[in-house]
Amino acid sequence: MNNRNRLTTYILIGLALGVVVGYVANTTMDDAKGFADTLALVTTMFLRLIKMIIAPLVFSTLVVGIAKMGDAKEVGRIGVKALGWFVIASVISLSLGLILVNLFRPGDAMFLAGMAPPVDAKTDIVTTGLTLKEFITHLIPASIVDGMAKNEILQIVVFSVFFGTAAAAVGARATPLIDAVDGIAHIMLKVTGYVMNFAPIAVFAAVAGIVAKSGLGVLSTYGIFMAEFYLGIILLWIVLILIGMAFLGPRVLRLVSELKEPTILAFSTASSEAAFPKTLEGLERFGVKNRLAAFVLPIGYSFNLDGSMMYCTFAAVFIAQAYGIELPLSTQIMMMLVLMLTSKGMAGVPRASLVVIAATLAQFNIPEAGLLLLLGIDHFLDMARSATNVIGNGIATAVVAKWEGDLEKPVPHKDVATSPLR
């Protein structure tokens, strides 16, 4: 068993043990919440270690990749292709969420049972409306140091594109600097390997903590809703894989296999961001040149969170149904278009979707208090949508590589932490 398969096995073991230990703690301990809070420190430590990697990894790999492209037209062409795919995937994800929530109507049972919270109940979720000024402010960094400190991936991408393009234009005089940044990229990939050794422990702590705090009873209470959402996630996976197969052929199944480890990691920690480094490695093993993957994948983390977008439409209409509010088709389509914008730049971290949903509810006069229906199970829903984000971005990057003629033969046993950036 190679190291990659061994880590995947340990993560699955940690996941299973977390459920068992969490259930025992929930049913036998007087202070299960305190136990969960203690375990949360372990999860927090791991996620902070991941966040420590993200900024230097994205910057270094993206700058080296663009500098080695050496052509601003190539960068622009790849960017346009990537954004085109992201728009199509976004429409599919949002539309599927709308179709399924109208087909299943999970909120009707909540309405009939009178389970909807009072409209004036507080959710403690801070919402902001999306304006052009706020979007531009979020897109362009006032300081790259500030953008890196806050792990604003989109801002890091913008700066890195300018920096890498300028380095390519300077030519030979920039070579020593690019070589140094290349060295940083290799170091950060090696650091990624060290950090990932803690993943099974973090997965155990995350799952044990949430089960200890909420218990398995919350799953039975919302069982039908969760089953319908997970069915929607499975259908979205099938759609994305079939579309990917249209461009990649049967090889798309190999891609899904290569992304198994980051997908399980994202599912277990409910964080797409936690899986970013391993997703980058999986794409390179699949045959995507690092310079292209390092460019497309970070953009996807801001513009192509397929699982999160499907959840946004599914959850927003579910809350309306729970309050007995019938939304005409025209309103639902308008909601979908609003979510197309508000979901861009959504962080790949837990609970970010709730902020976007809360902002959308306010625009359509749907009680924000309805979010309280989801808070208890949001972690379990976030696990599914985070895993989907990994698959969606992996397929998107591989397809763009195929379009560019940059998709090589798989390198199944290659140590990408020590391989040259291509």
WOMO-V635146 format. One record per residue. N is the residue number from 1. RES is the residue in three letters. SS is DSSP state (H for helix, E for strand, - for the rest). PSI is psi in whole degrees, -180 to 180 (999 if undefined). D_CENTER is the distance of its C-alpha to the mean C-alpha in Angstrom with 2 decimals. Layout:
n=<N | N>
res=<RES | RES>
ss=<SS | SS>
psi=<PSI | PSI>
d_center=<D_CENTER | D_CENTER>
This chain:
n=<1 | 2 | 3 | 4 | 5 | 6 | 7 | 8 | 9 | 10 | 11 | 12 | 13 | 14 | 15 | 16 | 17 | 18 | 19 | 20 | 21 | 22 | 23 | 24 | 25 | 26 | 27 | 28 | 29 | 30 | 31 | 32 | 33 | 34 | 35 | 36 | 37 | 38 | 39 | 40 | 41 | 42 | 43 | 44 | 45 | 46 | 47 | 48 | 49 | 50 | 51 | 52 | 53 | 54 | 55 | 56 | 57 | 58 | 59 | 60 | 61 | 62 | 63 | 64 | 65 | 66 | 67 | 68 | 69 | 70 | 71 | 72 | 73 | 74 | 75 | 76 | 77 | 78 | 79 | 80 | 81 | 82 | 83 | 84 | 85 | 86 | 87 | 88 | 89 | 90 | 91 | 92 | 93 | 94 | 95 | 96 | 97 | 98 | 99 | 100 | 101 | 102 | 103 | 104 | 105 | 106 | 107 | 108 | 109 | 110 | 111 | 112 | 113 | 114 | 115 | 116 | 117 | 118 | 119 | 120 | 121 | 122 | 123 | 124 | 125 | 126 | 127 | 128 | 129 | 130 | 131 | 132 | 133 | 134 | 135 | 136 | 137 | 138 | 139 | 140 | 141 | 142 | 143 | 144 | 145 | 146 | 147 | 148 | 149 | 150 | 151 | 152 | 153 | 154 | 155 | 156 | 157 | 158 | 159 | 160 | 161 | 162 | 163 | 164 | 165 | 166 | 167 | 168 | 169 | 170 | 171 | 172 | 173 | 174 | 175 | 176 | 177 | 178 | 179 | 180 | 181 | 182 | 183 | 184 | 185 | 186 | 187 | 188 | 189 | 190 | 191 | 192 | 193 | 194 | 195 | 196 | 197 | 198 | 199 | 200 | 201 | 202 | 203 | 204 | 205 | 206 | 207 | 208 | 209 | 210 | 211 | 212 | 213 | 214 | 215 | 216 | 217 | 218 | 219 | 220 | 221 | 222 | 223 | 224 | 225 | 226 | 227 | 228 | 229 | 230 | 231 | 232 | 233 | 234 | 235 | 236 | 237 | 238 | 239 | 240 | 241 | 242 | 243 | 244 | 245 | 246 | 247 | 248 | 249 | 250 | 251 | 252 | 253 | 254 | 255 | 256 | 257 | 258 | 259 | 260 | 261 | 262 | 263 | 264 | 265 | 266 | 267 | 268 | 269 | 270 | 271 | 272 | 273 | 274 | 275 | 276 | 277 | 278 | 279 | 280 | 281 | 282 | 283 | 284 | 285 | 286 | 287 | 288 | 289 | 290 | 291 | 292 | 293 | 294 | 295 | 296 | 297 | 298 | 299 | 300 | 301 | 302 | 303 | 304 | 305 | 306 | 307 | 308 | 309 | 310 | 311 | 312 | 313 | 314 | 315 | 316 | 317 | 318 | 319 | 320 | 321 | 322 | 323 | 324 | 325 | 326 | 327 | 328 | 329 | 330 | 331 | 332 | 333 | 334 | 335 | 336 | 337 | 338 | 339 | 340 | 341 | 342 | 343 | 344 | 345 | 346 | 347 | 348 | 349 | 350 | 351 | 352 | 353 | 354 | 355 | 356 | 357 | 358 | 359 | 360 | 361 | 362 | 363 | 364 | 365 | 366 | 367 | 368 | 369 | 370 | 371 | 372 | 373 | 374 | 375 | 376 | 377 | 378 | 379 | 380 | 381 | 382 | 383 | 384 | 385 | 386 | 387 | 388 | 389 | 390 | 391 | 392 | 393 | 394 | 395 | 396 | 397 | 398 | 399 | 400 | 401 | 402 | 403 | 404 | 405 | 406 | 407 | 408 | 409 | 410 | 411 | 412 | 413 | 414 | 415 | 416 | 417 | 418 | 419 | 420 | 421 | 422>
res=<MET | ASN | ASN | ARG | ASN | ARG | LEU | THR | THR | TYR | ILE | LEU | ILE | GLY | LEU | ALA | LEU | GLY | VAL | VAL | VAL | GLY | TYR | VAL | ALA | ASN | THR | THR | MET | ASP | ASP | ALA | LYS | GLY | PHE | ALA | ASP | THR | LEU | ALA | LEU | VAL | THR | THR | MET | PHE | LEU | ARG | LEU | ILE | LYS | MET | ILE | ILE | ALA | PRO | LEU | VAL | PHE | SER | THR | LEU | VAL | VAL | GLY | ILE | ALA | LYS | MET | GLY | ASP | ALA | LYS | GLU | VAL | GLY | ARG | ILE | GLY | VAL | LYS | ALA | LEU | GLY | TRP | PHE | VAL | ILE | ALA | SER | VAL | ILE | SER | LEU | SER | LEU | GLY | LEU | ILE | LEU | VAL | ASN | LEU | PHE | ARG | PRO | GLY | ASP | ALA | MET | PHE | LEU | ALA | GLY | MET | ALA | PRO | PRO | VAL | ASP | ALA | LYS | THR | ASP | ILE | VAL | THR | THR | GLY | LEU | THR | LEU | LYS | GLU | PHE | ILE | THR | HIS | LEU | ILE | PRO | ALA | SER | ILE | VAL | ASP | GLY | MET | ALA | LYS | ASN | GLU | ILE | LEU | GLN | ILE | VAL | VAL | PHE | SER | VAL | PHE | PHE | GLY | THR | ALA | ALA | ALA | ALA | VAL | GLY | ALA | ARG | ALA | THR | PRO | LEU | ILE | ASP | ALA | VAL | ASP | GLY | ILE | ALA | HIS | ILE | MET | LEU | LYS | VAL | THR | GLY | TYR | VAL | MET | ASN | PHE | ALA | PRO | ILE | ALA | VAL | PHE | ALA | ALA | VAL | ALA | GLY | ILE | VAL | ALA | LYS | SER | GLY | LEU | GLY | VAL | LEU | SER | THR | TYR | GLY | ILE | PHE | MET | ALA | GLU | PHE | TYR | LEU | GLY | ILE | ILE | LEU | LEU | TRP | ILE | VAL | LEU | ILE | LEU | ILE | GLY | MET | ALA | PHE | LEU | GLY | PRO | ARG | VAL | LEU | ARG | LEU | VAL | SER | GLU | LEU | LYS | GLU | PRO | THR | ILE | LEU | ALA | PHE | SER | THR | ALA | SER | SER | GLU | ALA | ALA | PHE | PRO | LYS | THR | LEU | GLU | GLY | LEU | GLU | ARG | PHE | GLY | VAL | LYS | ASN | ARG | LEU | ALA | ALA | PHE | VAL | LEU | PRO | ILE | GLY | TYR | SER | PHE | ASN | LEU | ASP | GLY | SER | MET | MET | TYR | CYS | THR | PHE | ALA | ALA | VAL | PHE | ILE | ALA | GLN | ALA | TYR | GLY | ILE | GLU | LEU | PRO | LEU | SER | THR | GLN | ILE | MET | MET | MET | LEU | VAL | LEU | MET | LEU | THR | SER | LYS | GLY | MET | ALA | GLY | VAL | PRO | ARG | ALA | SER | LEU | VAL | VAL | ILE | ALA | ALA | THR | LEU | ALA | GLN | PHE | ASN | ILE | PRO | GLU | ALA | GLY | LEU | LEU | LEU | LEU | LEU | GLY | ILE | ASP | HIS | PHE | LEU | ASP | MET | ALA | ARG | SER | ALA | THR | ASN | VAL | ILE | GLY | ASN | GLY | ILE | ALA | THR | ALA | VAL | VAL | ALA | LYS | TRP | GLU | GLY | ASP | LEU | GLU | LYS | PRO | VAL | PRO | HIS | LYS | ASP | VAL | ALA | THR | SER | PRO | LEU | ARG>
ss=<- | - | H | H | H | H | H | H | H | H | H | H | H | H | H | H | H | H | H | H | H | H | H | H | H | H | H | H | - | - | - | H | H | H | H | H | H | H | H | H | H | H | H | H | H | H | H | H | H | H | H | H | H | H | H | H | H | H | H | H | H | H | H | H | H | H | H | H | H | - | - | H | H | H | H | H | H | H | H | H | H | H | H | H | H | H | H | H | H | H | H | H | H | H | H | H | H | H | H | H | H | H | H | H | - | - | H | H | H | H | H | H | - | - | - | - | - | - | - | - | - | - | - | - | - | - | - | - | - | - | - | H | H | H | H | H | H | H | H | - | - | - | - | H | H | H | H | H | H | - | - | - | H | H | H | H | H | H | H | H | H | H | H | H | H | H | H | H | H | H | H | H | H | H | H | H | H | H | H | H | H | H | H | H | H | H | H | H | H | H | H | H | H | H | H | H | - | - | H | H | H | H | H | H | H | H | H | H | H | H | H | H | H | H | - | - | H | H | H | H | H | - | H | H | H | H | H | H | H | H | H | H | H | H | H | H | H | H | H | H | H | H | H | H | H | H | H | H | - | - | H | H | H | H | H | H | H | H | - | H | H | H | H | H | H | H | H | H | H | - | - | - | H | H | H | H | H | H | H | H | H | H | H | H | H | H | - | E | - | H | H | H | H | H | H | H | H | H | H | H | H | H | H | - | - | H | H | H | H | H | H | H | H | H | H | H | H | H | H | H | H | H | - | - | - | - | - | - | H | H | H | H | H | H | H | H | H | H | H | H | H | H | - | - | - | - | - | - | - | - | - | H | H | H | H | H | H | H | H | H | H | H | H | - | - | - | - | H | H | H | H | H | H | H | H | - | - | H | H | H | H | H | H | H | H | H | H | H | H | H | H | H | H | H | H | H | H | H | H | H | H | H | H | H | - | - | E | - | - | - | - | - | - | - | - | - | - | - | - | - | - | ->
psi=<123 | 170 | -36 | -46 | -34 | -42 | -42 | -42 | -44 | -37 | -43 | -39 | -44 | -39 | -47 | -45 | -35 | -42 | -45 | -51 | -40 | -41 | -44 | -44 | -41 | -34 | -16 | -23 | 140 | -34 | 60 | -33 | -41 | -39 | -43 | -40 | -36 | -45 | -30 | -27 | -37 | -46 | -43 | -42 | -45 | -46 | -34 | -35 | -40 | -46 | -30 | -31 | -37 | -56 | -54 | -31 | -48 | -47 | -51 | -47 | -37 | -44 | -47 | -42 | -46 | -41 | -37 | -23 | -43 | 9 | 114 | -32 | -37 | -42 | -46 | -40 | -45 | -41 | -43 | -42 | -42 | -47 | -35 | -44 | -42 | -40 | -45 | -46 | -37 | -45 | -43 | -46 | -48 | -41 | -41 | -40 | -43 | -45 | -46 | -40 | -30 | -28 | -46 | -33 | 59 | -22 | -19 | -41 | -38 | -40 | -46 | -32 | -3 | 32 | -8 | 133 | 159 | 144 | -20 | 8 | 144 | 139 | -15 | 22 | 120 | 125 | 151 | 140 | 152 | 119 | 164 | -39 | -45 | -36 | -46 | -40 | -39 | -30 | -45 | 122 | 136 | -29 | 128 | -28 | -43 | -41 | -41 | -38 | -33 | 3 | 41 | 94 | -41 | -40 | -39 | -39 | -46 | -49 | -43 | -37 | -47 | -46 | -47 | -41 | -43 | -39 | -40 | -36 | -34 | -35 | -137 | -32 | -23 | -6 | -46 | -39 | -42 | -38 | -39 | -43 | -36 | -41 | -40 | -41 | -44 | -38 | -44 | -34 | -35 | -41 | -38 | -44 | -41 | -46 | -38 | -18 | -22 | -6 | -46 | -38 | -42 | -40 | -45 | -47 | -41 | -47 | -44 | -40 | -47 | -36 | -38 | -37 | -46 | -25 | 165 | -12 | -34 | -29 | -38 | -36 | -42 | 22 | -46 | -45 | -46 | -39 | -41 | -40 | -43 | -34 | -41 | -40 | -42 | -43 | -39 | -41 | -46 | -44 | -48 | -41 | -39 | -41 | -42 | -37 | -31 | -27 | -35 | -12 | -162 | -16 | -17 | -30 | -34 | -38 | -46 | -39 | -41 | -29 | 9 | -48 | -52 | -30 | -45 | -39 | -45 | -41 | -44 | -36 | -6 | 38 | 116 | -36 | -37 | -25 | -2 | -52 | -43 | -31 | -42 | -43 | -42 | -39 | -39 | -39 | -33 | -23 | 3 | 128 | 139 | -37 | -33 | -44 | -40 | -18 | -47 | -42 | -47 | -36 | -40 | -32 | -14 | -29 | -6 | 52 | 81 | -47 | -41 | -38 | -41 | -40 | -37 | -49 | -40 | -47 | -40 | -46 | -34 | -44 | -41 | -43 | -38 | -26 | 7 | 23 | 118 | 121 | 120 | 161 | -40 | -39 | -40 | -37 | -40 | -41 | -41 | -41 | -38 | -44 | -27 | -35 | -48 | -21 | -14 | 131 | 2 | 127 | 146 | 48 | 162 | 142 | -1 | -35 | -35 | -36 | -44 | -44 | -43 | -43 | -36 | -41 | -42 | -34 | -20 | 20 | 38 | 130 | 125 | -26 | -20 | -19 | -24 | -24 | -25 | -18 | -38 | -29 | 4 | -36 | -42 | -34 | -37 | -31 | -44 | -44 | -30 | -43 | -38 | -37 | -39 | -48 | -45 | -45 | -34 | -46 | -42 | -46 | -42 | -39 | -43 | -41 | -40 | -45 | -36 | -5 | 23 | 17 | 116 | -179 | 149 | 151 | 79 | -33 | 22 | 137 | 96 | -17 | -19 | 2 | 154 | 144 | 129 | 999>
d_center=<28.42 | 26.56 | 24.43 | 21.11 | 22.26 | 23.76 | 20.58 | 18.82 | 21.94 | 21.96 | 18.40 | 19.55 | 22.75 | 21.07 | 19.11 | 22.47 | 24.46 | 22.14 | 22.84 | 26.55 | 26.98 | 25.10 | 27.31 | 30.42 | 29.66 | 29.05 | 32.32 | 34.57 | 33.67 | 35.09 | 32.42 | 29.28 | 27.35 | 28.68 | 27.71 | 24.11 | 24.11 | 25.49 | 22.85 | 20.17 | 21.64 | 20.73 | 17.05 | 17.15 | 18.96 | 16.48 | 13.47 | 15.94 | 16.95 | 13.50 | 13.43 | 16.97 | 15.99 | 13.28 | 15.80 | 18.68 | 16.75 | 15.18 | 18.60 | 20.79 | 19.27 | 18.84 | 22.36 | 23.98 | 22.47 | 23.66 | 26.96 | 27.63 | 27.03 | 29.83 | 29.67 | 28.16 | 28.66 | 26.49 | 23.62 | 24.12 | 24.42 | 21.19 | 19.38 | 21.04 | 20.20 | 16.47 | 16.49 | 18.72 | 16.42 | 13.49 | 16.05 | 17.24 | 13.94 | 13.30 | 16.85 | 16.59 | 13.62 | 15.32 | 18.69 | 17.94 | 16.88 | 20.16 | 22.25 | 21.30 | 21.70 | 25.06 | 26.04 | 25.34 | 26.10 | 24.76 | 25.81 | 29.46 | 30.04 | 28.84 | 31.21 | 34.11 | 33.70 | 33.58 | 30.42 | 28.94 | 29.16 | 31.69 | 30.52 | 31.31 | 29.27 | 27.08 | 23.36 | 23.06 | 19.90 | 20.55 | 20.03 | 20.80 | 21.66 | 20.36 | 23.30 | 23.87 | 24.85 | 21.71 | 19.54 | 21.76 | 21.79 | 18.03 | 18.12 | 21.13 | 21.66 | 25.06 | 24.81 | 22.54 | 23.38 | 22.07 | 18.83 | 18.37 | 19.52 | 16.87 | 14.05 | 13.77 | 12.04 | 13.53 | 16.87 | 16.86 | 16.33 | 19.20 | 21.49 | 20.82 | 21.68 | 24.90 | 25.70 | 25.24 | 27.16 | 29.90 | 30.18 | 30.71 | 33.31 | 35.17 | 35.65 | 37.50 | 37.75 | 33.98 | 33.95 | 34.51 | 31.61 | 29.23 | 30.53 | 29.80 | 26.20 | 25.94 | 27.24 | 24.63 | 21.89 | 23.63 | 24.09 | 20.43 | 19.61 | 22.37 | 21.12 | 17.77 | 20.01 | 21.79 | 18.85 | 17.46 | 20.86 | 19.94 | 16.90 | 19.19 | 20.78 | 17.63 | 16.45 | 20.02 | 20.14 | 16.96 | 18.11 | 21.76 | 21.25 | 19.59 | 22.15 | 24.95 | 24.24 | 23.61 | 25.42 | 25.06 | 27.10 | 24.24 | 22.88 | 26.28 | 26.66 | 23.56 | 23.79 | 24.43 | 21.64 | 19.08 | 20.75 | 20.57 | 16.86 | 16.19 | 18.70 | 16.82 | 13.64 | 16.15 | 17.74 | 14.61 | 14.12 | 17.84 | 17.81 | 15.15 | 17.07 | 20.35 | 19.50 | 18.39 | 21.68 | 23.61 | 22.81 | 22.39 | 24.78 | 24.71 | 23.01 | 19.60 | 20.21 | 20.65 | 17.26 | 15.66 | 17.95 | 16.98 | 13.27 | 14.52 | 14.30 | 10.71 | 9.80 | 12.29 | 11.17 | 7.64 | 9.82 | 12.47 | 11.00 | 8.60 | 6.20 | 3.26 | 5.91 | 8.56 | 8.14 | 8.41 | 12.22 | 12.77 | 10.85 | 13.20 | 16.05 | 15.51 | 15.64 | 18.79 | 20.33 | 19.83 | 21.84 | 19.66 | 21.44 | 19.68 | 20.76 | 19.00 | 15.74 | 15.73 | 16.23 | 14.00 | 10.74 | 10.50 | 11.47 | 8.86 | 6.17 | 8.57 | 10.07 | 8.31 | 5.52 | 8.11 | 7.70 | 7.41 | 10.26 | 12.30 | 12.23 | 13.50 | 16.54 | 17.14 | 17.26 | 19.21 | 21.88 | 22.06 | 23.05 | 25.57 | 27.02 | 27.37 | 29.59 | 31.50 | 30.35 | 30.65 | 28.59 | 30.30 | 28.49 | 28.93 | 27.21 | 24.23 | 23.95 | 24.26 | 21.49 | 19.23 | 20.27 | 19.65 | 16.07 | 15.70 | 16.56 | 15.28 | 11.63 | 11.79 | 10.87 | 8.76 | 7.43 | 4.12 | 6.95 | 9.08 | 11.20 | 9.99 | 10.33 | 13.84 | 14.91 | 14.24 | 16.02 | 18.79 | 19.50 | 19.74 | 22.03 | 24.40 | 24.90 | 26.03 | 28.18 | 26.24 | 26.71 | 23.82 | 25.29 | 23.84 | 20.56 | 22.65 | 22.65 | 18.95 | 18.74 | 20.30 | 17.94 | 14.66 | 13.54 | 14.37 | 12.64 | 9.38 | 9.79 | 10.04 | 7.33 | 4.65 | 7.06 | 7.41 | 4.34 | 5.93 | 9.19 | 9.00 | 8.41 | 10.90 | 13.35 | 13.21 | 14.07 | 16.72 | 18.25 | 18.66 | 20.25 | 22.51 | 23.56 | 24.44 | 26.38 | 24.42 | 23.36 | 25.54 | 26.55 | 24.29 | 25.01 | 24.42 | 25.91 | 25.27 | 24.40 | 21.93 | 22.33 | 25.91 | 25.88 | 26.63 | 23.96 | 24.81>
